């Protein structure tokens, strides 16, 4: 063991002899990435699947045709057809560990409680990573690429080989362009979101929004650190976004309205302590069964960005 305090030559060292090493009763906490899926999805169907079934049949509202009319005209009645979207509860994440009787009785802190709390946080991170990596590819064709915009087709959100470069002078334009893409799909203005990497959030704080008068807030983002809402988007910074190297590191950033993504958890189990049949100790385990799907692609967009 290294000597904590220096000792002059010839002077006795008491470290480890009369001066004991102390184990802190406080635990160094792990750092966890912020999760966002619960905030950017609808969970309307979760209550229907808690007890049974691995498929949810979601009925969609049919489109009723509008016709020109003149007085005395005989009306033609259509028969609207309801289509179905299936949400599969087909994914699961689990954790498990053992607690030996000897270790538990000799330990000077409740490590089981500490470990289970860590597992719960990592479970949320694993699910968020899975959902974010899958949803961007399900965005509507008019809500991504270099010619995004269902009406104009003039919005560049980046494509493979040519990602959209974002810096502090262009980041606000990017957000406004994403808003235009949703506007052209007639997406509701409430409940909109944009998920960006931490460096893009920093770009926002370096942009013109550092002036509180431009953002309409009493305090600028430079002073309170909160990004909040910009052009009807609630902005979320996440370290769990899918990324790849496309000459440069690029990030897949989803945006949209909560109606677009459905997420449901059917089973959440946390079990323990259970006696082990093989050794003197307890078993602890957890399980989360869930499903997710983009059910309204018009309400989901995808930006392919890189740091400029």
Secondary structure, 3 states (H helix, E strand, C coil): CCCCCCCCCCCCCCECCCECCCCCCCCCCCCCCCCCHHHHCECCCHHHHCCCCCEEEEECCCCCCCCCCCCCCCCCCCCCCCCEEEEECCEEEEEEEEEEHHHHHHCCCCHHHHHHHHHHHHHHHHHHHHHHHHHHHHCCHHHCCCCECCCCCCECCCECCECEEECCCCHHHHHHHHHHHHHCCCCCCCCEEEEECHHHHHHHHHCHHHCHHHHCCCCCHHHHCCCCEECCEEEEECCCCCEEECCCEEEEEEEEEHHHEEEEEEEEEEEEEEECCCCCEEEEEEEEEEEEEECCHHHEEEEEEEEC
